[in-house]
Amino acid sequence: AMGESMITDEFSVVDNLLKKEKYDKAIELCSEKITENPYKYLWYEKRAEAHRLAGNAESGQRDFMAAKQVKRKVLAEAEVKAFGSIRVDQVMPGTIRGTNF
């Protein structure tokens, strides 16, 4: 719970930077957080918003798509872990070969 509170505080910092129109600072902070934890899709969403507000539509769209992809991957991993684990070399109907899960 404490970790989530800290993330919420960091999101507030980004939101304040966006309100003050300090888009480059917001993008920089989001980029640092993505480097620290590339599986936290919300940072991609925040950076996408900062890019959009800064007028960088293409970069914003790229981050938005990255957020969707990371979110899907994280949810898939959580689902697999919730049902148990299997050896990677086992072949099961319906599994996707070549994944990093």
C-alpha positions, 0 to 999 in steps of 0.5 A, spaced: 500 500 500 505 504 501 508 503 494 501 505 491 501 511 495 508 513 493 506 512 485 500 516 486 504 522 489 509 522 483 503 522 478 501 528 482 507 531 481 506 530 473 499 533 473 502 539 476 508 540 471 502 539 466 498 544 469 504 549 469 505 547 462 512 544 463 511 539 458 519 537 457 519 536 465 513 531 465 516 527 459 523 527 463 520 524 469 515 519 466 521 517 462 525 516 468 519 512 471 519 508 465 526 506 465 525 504 472 519 500 471 517 499 464 511 494 466 507 500 469 503 502 463 500 508 467 507 512 466 506 511 458 499 514 459 502 520 463 507 521 458 503 520 452 498 526 455 505 530 456 507 529 449 500 531 446 499 537 450 506 539 448 504 538 441 508 532 439 502 528 437 506 522 434 510 521 440 504 521 444 500 516 440 506 512 440 506 512 448 499 511 448 500 504 444 505 502 448 501 503 454 496 498 451 501 493 449 504 493 456 497 493 460 495 487 455 502 483 457 502 485 464 494 482 465 496 476 461 502 475 466 498 476 472 492 471 469 497 466 468 500 466 475 493 466 478 492 459 475 499 456 477 505 455 473 507 450 467 514 449 465 516 453 459 518 447 454 511 444 455 506 444 450 499 446 451 493 447 447 491 454 446 498 457 448 502 462 445 509 459 443 515 464 443 512 469 449 516 471 454 512 469 460 
